[in-house]
Amino acid sequence: MQKSRDFRKEGILKSHDSRRSPVAISRQALRMAGGIAAVCTLSVSVPVYADTTAISAESNTILRMGKTDFQDSRNLFPAYEYLRLSVADTDKDGSTTSLHVGGWLRGDLGDKSARDRYTDADLQYGYLSYRGAKNNLVINAGRQFVAEGVTTERLDGLYLRNDFAAGFSAAAFVGSPVVTEPNFKADDLVFGGRISHSMYKYYTVGISALKSFADSGRYREEEGVDLWLHPVKQIDVTGRSSYNSLTNGWMEHAYDIAYVPLDNLRLYGNLSNINYKDYFFRVTTSALSFTNRLIDPNEQVLTLGGGMAYTPIKNFTIAADYKHHNYEIAKTAHYYGGKLSYSQPRFLAAGFSVHRMDGNVDKLKYWEYRLYASKTLGKADLTLDVIDLNYDSTLGTNNVRNAVTVAAAASYEINESLKVGADVDYSHNPDFDNEVKGLVKITYVFDSKRAAEGRAKSEK
């Protein structure tokens, strides 16, 4: 389980308009499209003082199709529009000033996919960035995602980073945490940073801290250490430990080691330990709150694992892995198995794996079989993925023993800028007798550059 304090959905601005009319959908579309169009207009119309200006944009239009279970029985046809824009000016000295904006909006063409509204909108990120030509200087201002040591946080605020002499680096941030759940109260102000020291090719060690406040006072206080060790060419060690000062307990220890004695042989091991009452203390989404009783604060888990990957001939790999989960309350579970795979980059990839999950409850006693393949045919990409969970006993209201999931996808590149695709998923499991979901996706990409004297040339 990887540490992440940002348990919220990606996004910030929510619309609570529950009307189904096209006017409501159009209004939200105009808000987002208008903002991005304004930035595009400014970037084209204002004088260019930088050496070069690069503009890139991407639009993903997605229509999903599905149906909820028999108890709810809703026909879902949500249509999504994802928009991304980047404008970057590179100066003659190598420094870059850029603007990054990304967001999405949704309109339900069938029943409501959310509880109380047919439309939704979300600004995922929007920030100005300056990157210096020296010392890895970075200054970001706006809505952004910060990942520094114990911190993986989406916030509205300021982020700074810089390298110093003798291998030292420092980063700092301050802002307001992003909360996407209207009725969930979290912290209002968060700040922190990380200091690290590196010796090129051998190690990086960092110390980080985070502190936040809410109306009631101190909300979160976390400290941690992270490291990367490369003592010899064949060995890599990565890890992190984080501590909760408000609960006076270690939240997590997670460490991985990889050993490559031969070019075609890789051995690895991992260890992690998580204390739930410390790790999930003051989370930022209601689903992971102790009050919902979905997570037992008295639980803790120790995980030990390892494996190997061997490539006897080019493109063909044999792998085996094992993982032992030791829960304080749920007791132990073992997951182990092997995999055969073939990979020819940009042309063909295929594989077959068999794993056994052996736990103390029925839902953690099964054999897992997976078969997948992907193939490129000219401008078309085809993918098929089949997973079968063969339980030791029947489960659920459907009395299912074999839970099967089949996913198929196809896409076609019309030109360098335009791509269309479709996915279909079928599943038969303890919760759904026969469930079919699908989506259609259209992707449009735009990239261009222009020199300081104003001459433009399109790259795509």
Buried (B, 14 or more C-beta within 10 A) or exposed (E): EEBEBBBBBBBBBBBEBEEBEEEBBEBBBEBBBEBBEEBBEEBBEEEBEBBBBBBBBBBBBBBBBBBBEEEEEEEBBBBBBBBBBBBBBBBEEEBBBBBBBBBBBBBBBBBBBBEEBBBBBBBBBBBBBBBBEEEEBBBBBBBBBBEBBBBBBBBBBBBBBBBEEEEEBBBBBBBBBBBBBEEBEBBEBBBBBBBBBBEEEEBBBBBBBBBBBBEEEEBBBBBBBBBBBBEEEEEBBBBBBBBBBBBEBBBBBBBBBBBBEEEEEBBBBBBBBBBBBBBBBBBBBBEBBBEEEEBBBEBBBBBBBBBBBBBEEEEEBEBEBBBBBBBEEBEBBBBBBBBEBBBEEEEEBBBBBEBEBBBEEEEBBBBBBBBBBBBBEEEEBBBBBBBBBEBEEEBBEBEBBBBBBBBBBBBBBEEEBEBBBBBBBBBBBBBBBEBEBBBBBBBBBBBBBBEBEEEEEEEE
